[in-house]
Amino acid sequence: MRLLVTLFLCLFSTICLAQQNCTIKFHHLFKDKILKLEEEYILQNMDTISIHTLKYYISIIQFLKNKEVVWKEVNSYHLVDEENIKTKEINLNKIPQNIEFDAIQFNLGIDSTINYSGVRGGDLDPTRGMYWTWQNGYINFKLEGKCSVCNTRNKVFQFHIGGYENGFSTIQNIIIISSNNKVLEINVDIEKLLSIINLSSQNEIMQPSKEAVEIANKLPILFRIK
């Protein structure tokens, strides 16, 4: 009996040693400086702006080698929320020790399969504030704040970017060249998006639309390896 237990423990240890973990850290920036909610910033045209909410979904995380998938996370859905520091680190485990990769690939948003299947728990729970209705599904990217140029009440702007039906799909596939490290740090510079939007005329998107698709198509430029 002791021999069997010993053999089991040896086998278990071997399996554990044959696996590794990896952490993805997201750093939210504004003009290459750490973003702070509610803090006032200056845009290129000298307008003042502040960010109140920044949330988005990262899903289907994969490692690539020579453009081929070498590892894929199971049940891969993560809500990143600037207000919750813990969500800005995604811990990946059960990665084979011998895996080598030269790029990381993930979706910004939730795919149609999950949207069609209805609400889920965990990071996909509607109480997270990232779900519209069964018809419109999940919000992939949420950005809210104030800008002096906005012609709205209290100068607010609200971008709730989502949609998964044909013609209104806003999910984005992002591939970032990366070394084979155990810690991957990704910068997300929000100023890059706000600098190419005319907030005086476009300051509210609250449902799937062509405008939401246009904004979504700009989002990949925000992400880069630190």
Secondary structure, DSSP 8 states (H G I E B T S, - for coil): -HHHHHHHHHHHHHHHHTEEEEEEEEEEEETTEE--TT-EEE-TTS-EEEEEEEEEEEEEEEEEETTEEEEE-TT-EEEEETT-GGGGEEEEEEEETT---SEEEEEES--HHHHHH---SGGG-GGGS-B--TTT-BEEEEEEEEETT--SGGGEEEEEEE--STT----EEEEEE--S-SEEEEEEETHHHHTTS-TTT--EE-SSSHHHHHHHHHGGGGEEE-
